[in-house]
Structure formats: C-alpha cells, structure tokens
Amino acid sequence: MLHRLGFPSIGDHRRFVTAIAVDAVGSGVFMPVCVLYFLVTTDLGLVQVGGAISLASAVALPVGPLIGGVVDRYGAKHVLLAGNALQAVGYAAYLLTDSFVALTLWTIVVTVGRTAFWGSYGNIVAAISVPGEREKWFGFLGALRNVGFALGGLLSGLAITIGTDTAYAAVVVANAASFVLAFGLLLAVPPTARSGHRSPEGAWGVVLRDRPYRLLWAAQLAYSTSMMVLNFAMPVYATTVLGLPGWVTGAVFTMNTVMVGFGQGLVVRAMTGARRWRVLMLTNAVFAASFVILLGASRLSVGLATAVVLVGAVVYTGAEVLGGPVHGALSAEAAPEQLRGRYLSLIQLAWNLASTIAPVAFAWLLDRGAAPIWIGLLAVAGAGALLAARLGTTLPEAALRVTNRAEEPVAAEVAPT
C-alpha cells in the first residue's frame, strides 16, 4: 500500500514511524482545544491565556540554536527523547495549572520540549534514510503527521461537544500519554553520529559563514511563512473578510489533509528527474497562484467565493506537497554531518520565526481588507522563487536531481546563471 502511494519501505524503522504517528494524534487532540481548555478549567481570561502562550514562545525562541549544539555533541536520539519527556511532563502539569505564572512556566517547558523534538527530528530522518530517498522519507512522515493531526482533531471535537471539565482533562491526559508512549517507542531508534564531547572549534562560525546555507535558510523562511497561511490566514479571511459559512473552513482543512495524506508520495514520485531548485521555484509559483485565486474570491458573491476559496485551497496544498519534502531533504544533505544539529537548528529557527510573526502580521493585514495580505504573500512567494533560482547556482545539493532511489548522489553541476 505504501509503495503504491509513493512512500518508502518502512523496514526496520516501524517503531520510529509509529512514534511519529502517535505523537501527531496526541498533538492533534490538544491543539484545537489549547486555549479553550484553560478558559474552561481556570479563572484566567482570554487575554491572560493568549499572553502566557505568546510569552512562553518568545522565551523559548532562542532555545533552538542552543539545541543544535547539544544535538551535535550528544546525538539527536537523546535530544529527541528529552523533547518527548519534557512535553509529557509539561502537559501532565496542565492538569494542576490554575494561575498565569504556572501556565507560563509549564508552557515554556512544553515549548522547549517541542523545540527539542523538531531540532533533532531532521537529524533522525537523515540518519534512517539514504541519499536519493530522503524526499520520500520527509514527504511520508509529513503526510503521516498531517493525517495524525486530523484524527486527533476529530477526537478534540468530541471533547468540545461534551464541554465538561472532565472531557477537557481527558484531552490533556491523552496528549501526555501519547508522549510517554512515543518515548518508549523512540528508545529503539538507532543513535545518530555526534561530534564528541567537545564541539569542533569555531563550529558556529562555520555555520554562520556558510553563505549558500544562509540562502537556503532565507528560502526556508519564505516557504515557512507561506505555510502559515492555512492555519492563520485562510480561516479568518473566509469567515470574517468574505463572510462565508463556517463549514468552508472545515472543508479547507479536510481537503488539505486528504491531499497531503494520499497525494504526497505520488507528488514526490512525479518529481523524479527534476532538479531540486526548480521544484522549489515551482513551489513558490504555485503558492503565488493560490494567493491570486484567493484574492479573486473577494470580488465575487458568497456562492462563487466559496467555490473559489476551495479551489485556492487545493492549489495551495499543491505547493505544500511540492516544497516540503525537497526543503527537508536539502536542508539535511547540505549540512556537514558533524555539524548537522547546528545547521538544522537554523532551519527550525526559520519555522519558529514564521510561526511567531505570522499570526500578528496576518491579522494586521487582514484588518485592512482583502488585498493587503495576498499582495504581501505574493511578495513572499516571489522572493522565495528568486532565492530558489539563486540556490541552483550556489548550492551543489540544490542542483541535484530527485532520484527516489537508494543510492549515493553523484556530483552535479550547478545550474547556469
């Protein structure tokens, strides 16, 4: 079945794959009720809850690069396990949280744990896969997490429907338990290479002076910013700006989940023979097309606007499944193995920056009407396309073709200027 969908053979990595699925379902259960849980079970107001979450995210933001050094020194497996343990403890502590200070403290613990997880995740995927098949692996695990989030979201909907303190507490317990179970499964993950007890001299200097990787980081930031649209822009745009019925947002998320879950592997298979930098250029072009379509919905009646928004969401998801696997594989392979933790921590920083800035920026733009946000995002997609083209001339790994074969990649000439 996995082969027909274009996904890799799991082989000896069933426990890791199962852990990722369990983690995704647990996270999907809690994320939709995160704010609601504290509003229902504590005396805190909406501003206090939102402020605590934002404050915790800001405090934890610098942790990402620090974790990169820890990964290089101790290996990604230990950091991955620590990330799951911290999240299990933090979410369990939510059951006893009833003050702003406690909420902030335990959210910092959860956020640091999440950062540790994602800061080591790419290293693990790179270790269990081989060059030539990494697009398959990053695509497969991304699709798996997407489906897991969707299944968890369905369960969270049941808790919201019941609406009691006990129902919400059950969600928190389920989420904490998912991290404990994932921790047990991840114990079987093979250890990854590490640089030793002492970091290579000037390690961060090597990373920060790597100009081609800085370009890749900028391209990742553009992609990550566009990836925030589904969660932070489309729902508000559809319901508040366009006045569409609530089911439209649900349909958008459902279509996205189905397309990623069942189409990701097929898209990666279709990439075979394409140069990575060209796939990234196409990704940004497709993002731009979806933003134009969504802008066009603002000039139509409710019925037509509904159809256009759904079409725009389909096109948008096409960009997501194009760019995700290539960015994952490229960021891992372009990093020297002995410094991969530090390099990938920068990629995680790009995601963290996008997720920190996007909610505020998108809300500010949407408050000014339909056009500003999509024009701004067109500029982001345009910058991403230019950066992808530049990568083709400066980063040898970006000029490699997607092979989807388990073999060592041969050196490739960079694309002509």
Secondary structure, 3 states (H helix, E strand, C coil): CCCCCCCCCCHHHHHHHHHHHHHHHHHHHHHHHHHHHHHHHCCCCHHHHHHHHHHHHHHHCCHHHHHHHHHHHHCHHHHHHHHHHHHHHHHHHHHHCCCHHHHHHHHHHHHHHHHHHHHHHHHHHHHHCCCCCHHHHHHHHHHHHHHHHHHHHHHHHHHHHHCCHHHHHHHHHHHHHHHHHHHHHHCCCCCCCCCCCCCCCCHHHHHHCCHHHHHHHHHHHHHHHHHCHHHHCHHHHHHHHCCCCCHHHHHHHHHHHHHHHHHHHHHHHHCCCCEHHHHHHHHHHHHHHHHHHHHHHHHCCHHHHHHHHHHHHHHHHHHHHHHHHHHHHHHHHCCCHHHHHHHHHHHHHHHHHHHHHHHHHHHHHHCCCCHHHHHHHHHHHHHHHHHHHHHHHHCHHHHCECCCCCCCCCCCCCCCC
